[in-house]
Amino acid sequence: MNLQDYENENGPVKRIEIDGEKATVTLSNDIDMDCSPDVRVALQVLIQRKIPVIHIDLREVPHMDSSGLATLIEALQRIKRYKGKLVLYGLQNRVKSVFEIAKLTDIFEIK
């Protein structure tokens, strides 16, 4: 998968921008069990490259289920193994409440 300036209007991974040691992954639509495997694949490619800082833009994600959470938790664990950083931002209220209910707001860096 070539991620430099990756764009896909149809899937959950709308865009991936790599700028030096930082990658920004823009997600869209619901992140659920049907599409979380696509998110996992995109994140795995960045993690294999050991990108030091990965930002995930969730502004266009109205809903996330437990499989979406599991995908992000797995990515966070793998990123921490190489001392990288995962930052989530733009969480809509509904998505933010899922993180709060699951008590994940202290585990993830959320901006």
GROMACS elastic network, one bead per residue, 0.5 to 0.9 nm:
[ bonds ]
;  ai    aj funct       b0    kb
    1    42     6  0.81470   500
    1    45     6  0.75264   500
    2     5     6  0.83599   500
    2     6     6  0.70571   500
    3     7     6  0.84861   500
    3    15     6  0.87791   500
    3    16     6  0.62647   500
    3    17     6  0.74349   500
    3    18     6  0.76691   500
    3    42     6  0.81456   500
    3    45     6  0.82436   500
    3    46     6  0.83624   500
    4    16     6  0.69842   500
    4    17     6  0.61820   500
    4    18     6  0.59682   500
    4    19     6  0.88678   500
    5    15     6  0.72355   500
    5    16     6  0.59349   500
    5    17     6  0.51280   500
    5    18     6  0.70014   500
    6    13     6  0.89977   500
    6    14     6  0.80557   500
    6    15     6  0.54358   500
    6    16     6  0.50566   500
    6    17     6  0.67456   500
    7    13     6  0.77807   500
    7    14     6  0.55856   500
    7    16     6  0.65721   500
    7    17     6  0.87330   500
    8    11     6  0.60892   500
    8    12     6  0.82098   500
    8    13     6  0.66501   500
    8    15     6  0.62492   500
    9    12     6  0.81201   500
    9    13     6  0.79960   500
    9    14     6  0.53772   500
    9    15     6  0.80245   500
    9    28     6  0.87497   500
   10    13     6  0.82523   500
   10    14     6  0.72784   500
   11    14     6  0.62487   500
   11    27     6  0.84852   500
   11    28     6  0.77040   500
   11    29     6  0.83496   500
   11    35     6  0.76382   500
   11    38     6  0.77621   500
   12    15     6  0.89860   500
   12    26     6  0.84034   500
   12    27     6  0.53432   500
   12    28     6  0.50737   500
   12    29     6  0.61390   500
   12    30     6  0.75520   500
   12    31     6  0.69089   500
   12    35     6  0.63998   500
   12    36     6  0.78778   500
   12    38     6  0.70757   500
   12    39     6  0.67846   500
   12    61     6  0.87916   500
   13    16     6  0.75031   500
   13    25     6  0.70484   500
   13    26     6  0.61164   500
   13    28     6  0.65668   500
   13    38     6  0.71716   500
   13    39     6  0.61318   500
   13    42     6  0.75431   500
   14    25     6  0.77127   500
   14    26     6  0.54958   500
   14    27     6  0.53626   500
   14    28     6  0.61489   500
   15    24     6  0.79337   500
   15    25     6  0.58862   500
   15    26     6  0.50308   500
   15    27     6  0.71347   500
   16    23     6  0.68688   500
   16    24     6  0.56343   500
   16    26     6  0.62799   500
   16    27     6  0.89719   500
   16    42     6  0.85191   500
   17    22     6  0.83224   500
   17    23     6  0.55499   500
   17    24     6  0.51910   500
   17    25     6  0.66374   500
   17    26     6  0.84725   500
   18    21     6  0.74239   500
   18    22     6  0.58835   500
   18    24     6  0.64822   500
   18    25     6  0.87690   500
   18    51     6  0.88616   500
   19    22     6  0.53313   500
   19    23     6  0.61524   500
   19    24     6  0.83133   500
   20    23     6  0.78632   500
   20    51     6  0.86850   500
   21    51     6  0.57963   500
   21    52     6  0.56177   500
   21    53     6  0.63680   500
   21    54     6  0.86370   500
   22    51     6  0.63894   500
   22    52     6  0.63419   500
   22    54     6  0.57952   500
   22    55     6  0.75290   500
   23    46     6  0.78016   500
   23    51     6  0.69619   500
   23    52     6  0.83627   500
   23    53     6  0.63546   500
   23    55     6  0.61366   500
   23    56     6  0.84223   500
   24    53     6  0.85246   500
   24    54     6  0.58849   500
   24    56     6  0.57822   500
   24    57     6  0.69968   500
   25    42     6  0.85112   500
   25    43     6  0.83184   500
   25    54     6  0.74028   500
   25    55     6  0.61448   500
   25    57     6  0.59937   500
   25    58     6  0.87207   500
   26    55     6  0.84225   500
   26    56     6  0.59548   500
   26    58     6  0.65895   500
   26    59     6  0.81716   500
   26    60     6  0.81088   500
   27    30     6  0.88870   500
   27    31     6  0.82227   500
   27    39     6  0.81176   500
   27    56     6  0.72607   500
   27    57     6  0.61266   500
   27    58     6  0.57008   500
   27    59     6  0.77806   500
   27    60     6  0.65155   500
   27    61     6  0.65549   500
   28    31     6  0.77170   500
   28    57     6  0.86680   500
   28    58     6  0.69772   500
   28    59     6  0.75945   500
   28    62     6  0.80896   500
   29    60     6  0.61266   500
   29    62     6  0.63286   500
   29    63     6  0.73957   500
   29    64     6  0.89437   500
   30    35     6  0.81041   500
   30    60     6  0.85778   500
   30    61     6  0.55526   500
   30    62     6  0.58971   500
   30    64     6  0.57749   500
   30    65     6  0.81971   500
   30    68     6  0.89153   500
   31    34     6  0.77965   500
   31    35     6  0.60367   500
   31    36     6  0.58147   500
   31    39     6  0.83254   500
   31    61     6  0.69901   500
   31    62     6  0.84066   500
   31    63     6  0.63398   500
   31    65     6  0.65631   500
   31    67     6  0.78745   500
   31    68     6  0.53921   500
   31    69     6  0.86851   500
   32    35     6  0.56659   500
   32    36     6  0.55909   500
   32    37     6  0.89835   500
   32    63     6  0.78952   500
   32    64     6  0.57572   500
   32    65     6  0.51364   500
   32    66     6  0.73225   500
   32    67     6  0.58116   500
   32    68     6  0.54174   500
   32    69     6  0.88036   500
   33    36     6  0.54396   500
   33    37     6  0.74336   500
   33    65     6  0.73661   500
   33    66     6  0.79524   500
   33    67     6  0.52947   500
   33    68     6  0.68965   500
   34    37     6  0.72631   500
   34    38     6  0.86436   500
   34    67     6  0.88715   500
   35    38     6  0.55014   500
   35    39     6  0.68664   500
   35    40     6  0.89616   500
   35    68     6  0.83456   500
   36    40     6  0.61158   500
   36    41     6  0.87112   500
   36    67     6  0.64377   500
   36    68     6  0.54524   500
   36    69     6  0.89584   500
   36    70     6  0.88449   500
   36    71     6  0.66147   500
   37    41     6  0.62516   500
   37    42     6  0.87760   500
   37    67     6  0.88343   500
   37    68     6  0.87599   500
   37    71     6  0.78649   500
   38    41     6  0.52438   500
   38    42     6  0.64444   500
   38    43     6  0.87424   500
   39    42     6  0.52839   500
   39    43     6  0.62148   500
   39    44     6  0.85517   500
   39    68     6  0.83294   500
   39    71     6  0.74406   500
   39    72     6  0.87659   500
   40    43     6  0.51803   500
   40    44     6  0.59837   500
   40    45     6  0.87192   500
   40    68     6  0.89305   500
   40    71     6  0.58856   500
   40    72     6  0.79582   500
   40    74     6  0.86087   500
   40    75     6  0.76453   500
   41    44     6  0.50660   500
   41    45     6  0.63961   500
   41    46     6  0.89185   500
   42    45     6  0.54113   500
   42    46     6  0.67169   500
   42    47     6  0.88326   500
   43    46     6  0.51730   500
   43    47     6  0.60719   500
   43    48     6  0.85579   500
   43    54     6  0.87689   500
   43    71     6  0.88927   500
   43    72     6  0.87784   500
   43    75     6  0.67476   500
   44    48     6  0.59442   500
   44    49     6  0.85200   500
   44    75     6  0.73778   500
   44    78     6  0.88310   500
   45    48     6  0.51708   500
   45    49     6  0.64289   500
   45    50     6  0.87526   500
   46    49     6  0.51472   500
   46    50     6  0.63230   500
   46    51     6  0.58281   500
   46    54     6  0.80181   500
   47    51     6  0.61337   500
   47    52     6  0.86635   500
   47    54     6  0.87882   500
   47    75     6  0.76558   500
   47    78     6  0.71452   500
   47    79     6  0.63199   500
   47    82     6  0.88785   500
   47    84     6  0.88710   500
   48    51     6  0.78954   500
   49    52     6  0.89335   500
   50    53     6  0.87089   500
   50    79     6  0.75091   500
   50    82     6  0.69970   500
   50    84     6  0.73760   500
   51    54     6  0.67663   500
   51    79     6  0.84953   500
   51    84     6  0.71238   500
   51    85     6  0.87360   500
   52    79     6  0.80921   500
   52    82     6  0.82280   500
   52    83     6  0.75232   500
   52    85     6  0.61636   500
   52    86     6  0.85867   500
   53    79     6  0.87667   500
   53    84     6  0.58194   500
   53    86     6  0.60375   500
   53    87     6  0.76984   500
   54    79     6  0.87260   500
   54    84     6  0.79238   500
   54    85     6  0.62236   500
   54    87     6  0.62943   500
   54    88     6  0.86163   500
   55    85     6  0.82891   500
   55    86     6  0.58662   500
   55    88     6  0.58685   500
   55    89     6  0.74157   500
   56    86     6  0.75836   500
   56    87     6  0.61846   500
   56    89     6  0.63228   500
   56    90     6  0.85733   500
   57    60     6  0.78156   500
   57    61     6  0.86733   500
   57    87     6  0.86380   500
   57    88     6  0.62860   500
   57    89     6  0.53197   500
   57    90     6  0.59234   500
   57    91     6  0.79032   500
   58    61     6  0.52272   500
   58    62     6  0.83634   500
   58    88     6  0.70635   500
   58    89     6  0.59775   500
   58    90     6  0.50492   500
   58    91     6  0.52933   500
   58    92     6  0.74846   500
   58    95     6  0.86641   500
   59    62     6  0.79155   500
   59    89     6  0.72895   500
   59    91     6  0.56630   500
   59    92     6  0.63469   500
   60    90     6  0.80984   500
   60    91     6  0.84044   500
   60    92     6  0.80479   500
   61    64     6  0.72837   500
   61    90     6  0.88138   500
   61    91     6  0.74966   500
   61    92     6  0.71382   500
   61    95     6  0.75616   500
   62    91     6  0.84020   500
   62    92     6  0.63466   500
   62    93     6  0.83957   500
   62    94     6  0.67301   500
   62    95     6  0.65491   500
   63    92     6  0.83290   500
   63    94     6  0.64954   500
   63    95     6  0.55713   500
   63    98     6  0.87042   500
   64    67     6  0.78533   500
   64    68     6  0.56181   500
   64    69     6  0.70278   500
   64    94     6  0.84270   500
   64    95     6  0.60116   500
   64    98     6  0.75157   500
   65    68     6  0.53743   500
   65    69     6  0.64878   500
   65    70     6  0.87844   500
   65    95     6  0.87555   500
   65    98     6  0.79713   500
   66    70     6  0.60246   500
   66    71     6  0.85611   500
   66    98     6  0.87525   500
   67    71     6  0.61625   500
   67    72     6  0.87276   500
   68    71     6  0.51132   500
   68    72     6  0.64525   500
   68    73     6  0.86952   500
   69    72     6  0.52098   500
   69    73     6  0.61020   500
   69    74     6  0.85675   500
   69    98     6  0.86844   500
   69    99     6  0.80119   500
   70    73     6  0.50116   500
   70    74     6  0.60372   500
   70    75     6  0.85078   500
   71    74     6  0.52424   500
   71    75     6  0.62422   500
   71    76     6  0.86842   500
   72    75     6  0.50095   500
   72    76     6  0.60774   500
   72    77     6  0.86264   500
   73    76     6  0.50562   500
   73    77     6  0.62272   500
   73    78     6  0.86896   500
   73   107     6  0.89753   500
   73   108     6  0.85225   500
   74    77     6  0.52188   500
   74    78     6  0.63071   500
   74    79     6  0.86371   500
   75    78     6  0.51870   500
   75    79     6  0.60460   500
   75    80     6  0.85490   500
   75    86     6  0.82072   500
   76    79     6  0.51041   500
   76    80     6  0.60885   500
   76    81     6  0.87150   500
   76    84     6  0.86940   500
   76    85     6  0.78301   500
   76    86     6  0.62354   500
   76   108     6  0.78611   500
   77    80     6  0.52501   500
   77    81     6  0.65110   500
   78    81     6  0.52425   500
   78    82     6  0.72617   500
   78    84     6  0.86606   500
   79    82     6  0.56982   500
   79    83     6  0.63958   500
   79    85     6  0.64555   500
   79    86     6  0.71028   500
   80    84     6  0.53435   500
   80    85     6  0.67645   500
   80    86     6  0.83492   500
   81    84     6  0.74256   500
   85   109     6  0.85702   500
   86   108     6  0.74379   500
   86   109     6  0.68840   500
   87   108     6  0.70277   500
   87   109     6  0.50927   500
   87   110     6  0.59875   500
   87   111     6  0.72882   500
   88    91     6  0.75312   500
   88   108     6  0.72842   500
   88   109     6  0.61937   500
   88   111     6  0.62588   500
   89   109     6  0.84062   500
   89   110     6  0.55831   500
   90   110     6  0.83888   500
   90   111     6  0.69641   500
   91    94     6  0.79657   500
   91    95     6  0.58680   500
   91    96     6  0.55335   500
   91   110     6  0.81597   500
   91   111     6  0.82111   500
   92    95     6  0.53698   500
   92    96     6  0.60010   500
   92    97     6  0.85833   500
   93    97     6  0.60488   500
   93    98     6  0.87231   500
   94    97     6  0.52358   500
   94    98     6  0.66093   500
   95    98     6  0.51640   500
   95    99     6  0.66592   500
   95   100     6  0.88206   500
   96    99     6  0.51794   500
   96   100     6  0.62619   500
   96   101     6  0.87025   500
   96   105     6  0.83798   500
   97   101     6  0.59815   500
   97   102     6  0.84236   500
   98   101     6  0.51954   500
   98   102     6  0.61515   500
   98   103     6  0.84799   500
   98   104     6  0.85718   500
   99   102     6  0.51635   500
   99   103     6  0.60391   500
   99   104     6  0.50663   500
   99   105     6  0.58482   500
  100   104     6  0.60521   500
  100   105     6  0.57791   500
  100   106     6  0.88860   500
  101   104     6  0.77448   500
  101   105     6  0.89637   500
  102   105     6  0.81760   500
  103   106     6  0.69779   500
  103   107     6  0.79978   500
  104   107     6  0.50988   500
  104   108     6  0.62183   500
  105   108     6  0.55746   500
  105   109     6  0.73038   500
  105   110     6  0.70068   500
  106   109     6  0.73734   500
  106   110     6  0.86993   500
